[in-house]
Structure formats: C-alpha cells, structure tokens
Amino acid sequence: MHDFEILYADIELNDLLSSINETDTKIFTVCHGSYHANFIANRVAEILIGLNFDERTIEIGKIAGLIHDIGCISGKKGHALKSAQMCAKFLSKINVTQLEKNLIVQAIADHSNGNNIKSAIGAALLIADKTDLSKKRVLNPNDVNNYHKNLLEVDNVEITVQAKEMLINFVASDKFSITALYELWSKAFTIPAKAAKYFNLSAVFAVNNLRVDNIYE
C-alpha cells in the first residue's frame, strides 16, 4: 500500500474525523471532518496533476489534505497550528522522509491565511481548501446564515489550468451571487489568487463558465 492509502485506512484517523463530524454538527455550519478531508485530498491531487507534478509530490499533497483540519477537534480557532501539531502522530505511521514531514506540517500550519507559502503542496492546499464551497459541505440546510444560503446554490467548484491562468468556475443555480460571496467571505477569492501566483498563474473566476472580472482586486 502507498503511504496515503495506509493513512486513509487508519482507524485512529477515521475515528478522529468522525468525531470532528459530530463536533461540526453541534458547533459549525459546514463540514471539517470526513467529507471535507477526503474532498481536499482529492482536490489537491487534481491541482498538482493538472500542473504536471511528480507522483510523490501528489501523494504528499494528498496526505496534507487528508489531515489538514484534524485540529478542529478542539474548535476552529487556531485550528491550523493545532492540526500541524497533531499530525506528527499520524505521519509517524507512514514512510515519509523528514523533508516530506516538514513540507506537510508547514503547509497545514499555513492553510488558513496563506501568509507563508513555501511549497507547491502548500499552495495547492490553500486553493483546494478555499474552494470547497458547495451545498455538499453545508451540514444543516435548514439553519444557515446568508453566506451558507448562497453556498446552497453551488453544485461544485471546478478548477482547470490553461495557458497562464487558473480558472475557478462555480457551477451554480441562477440564485447564486458571486458578489455576495466575496462580500461575506473574501478569502474564497484573495487566497486562491495569492496561491495561484506561486505557480506563476493568474486566478480567474467564473460562474457557469461566464468569467467575472476583477472580483478580488
């Protein structure tokens, strides 16, 4: 088994992610547990594959995505640093080098604000995390604020790389407002744009493949 597969099947990690699911249901409006962890692992891989990174970098990126929010077991405040501290226990169960551990820990510690992007893994994790914006992530559709009501109109967020652009496309209903999303949570735009620059790409946003100009400038 590959390292990611070993960690993906780890009982302790799965129990922790399940516990986060329960915590989310009581405290948060969106998922930080199993669904989000798996989505981010796959989305990081998708980004790195699209940018032609090697298989090992892709696997290390998936590992970072899988465990990036485990600190949410203690609440969302400061969860990035808490997750980085907690991940050592899980990384000791797989055959990652010290350099790879350092990349994973640094990427996780930085994934909230993107103030210290030092690797492709860190940049991909930031983009993946901030674009997990769809109705699939909303825990209780009957108890939401305006931000999450807007997310309920989003089916998926697609990411494609073409030429020197990273296109981030919201597949959504006619009720979705990208302007409202920016006003309520600008990180969905400013942080992916910052991370895309690490890859020498310009982030471009669209709704149902219709580009939106200057949304984050």
JOJO-V76197 format. One record per residue. RES is the residue in one small letter. BURIAL is + if it has 24 or more other C-alpha atoms within 12 Angstrom, else -. Layout:
<<RES	BURIAL> <RES	BURIAL>>
This chain:
<<m	-> <h	-> <d	+> <f	+> <e	-> <i	-> <l	+> <y	+> <a	-> <d	-> <i	-> <e	-> <l	+> <n	+> <d	-> <l	+> <l	+> <s	+> <s	+> <i	+> <n	+> <e	+> <t	+> <d	+> <t	-> <k	-> <i	-> <f	+> <t	+> <v	+> <c	+> <h	+> <g	+> <s	+> <y	+> <h	+> <a	+> <n	+> <f	+> <i	+> <a	+> <n	+> <r	+> <v	+> <a	+> <e	+> <i	+> <l	+> <i	+> <g	-> <l	+> <n	-> <f	-> <d	-> <e	-> <r	-> <t	+> <i	+> <e	+> <i	+> <g	+> <k	+> <i	+> <a	+> <g	+> <l	+> <i	+> <h	+> <d	+> <i	+> <g	+> <c	+> <i	+> <s	-> <g	+> <k	+> <k	-> <g	-> <h	+> <a	+> <l	+> <k	+> <s	+> <a	+> <q	+> <m	+> <c	+> <a	+> <k	-> <f	+> <l	+> <s	-> <k	+> <i	+> <n	-> <v	+> <t	-> <q	-> <l	-> <e	+> <k	+> <n	+> <l	+> <i	+> <v	+> <q	+> <a	+> <i	+> <a	+> <d	+> <h	+> <s	+> <n	+> <g	+> <n	-> <n	-> <i	+> <k	+> <s	+> <a	+> <i	+> <g	+> <a	+> <a	+> <l	+> <l	+> <i	+> <a	+> <d	+> <k	+> <t	+> <d	+> <l	+> <s	+> <k	+> <k	+> <r	+> <v	+> <l	+> <n	-> <p	-> <n	-> <d	-> <v	-> <n	-> <n	-> <y	+> <h	+> <k	+> <n	+> <l	+> <l	+> <e	+> <v	+> <d	+> <n	+> <v	+> <e	+> <i	+> <t	+> <v	+> <q	-> <a	-> <k	-> <e	-> <m	+> <l	+> <i	+> <n	+> <f	+> <v	+> <a	+> <s	-> <d	-> <k	-> <f	+> <s	+> <i	+> <t	-> <a	-> <l	+> <y	+> <e	-> <l	-> <w	-> <s	-> <k	+> <a	+> <f	+> <t	+> <i	+> <p	+> <a	+> <k	+> <a	+> <a	+> <k	+> <y	+> <f	+> <n	-> <l	-> <s	+> <a	+> <v	+> <f	+> <a	+> <v	+> <n	+> <n	-> <l	-> <r	-> <v	-> <d	-> <n	-> <i	+> <y	+> <e	->>
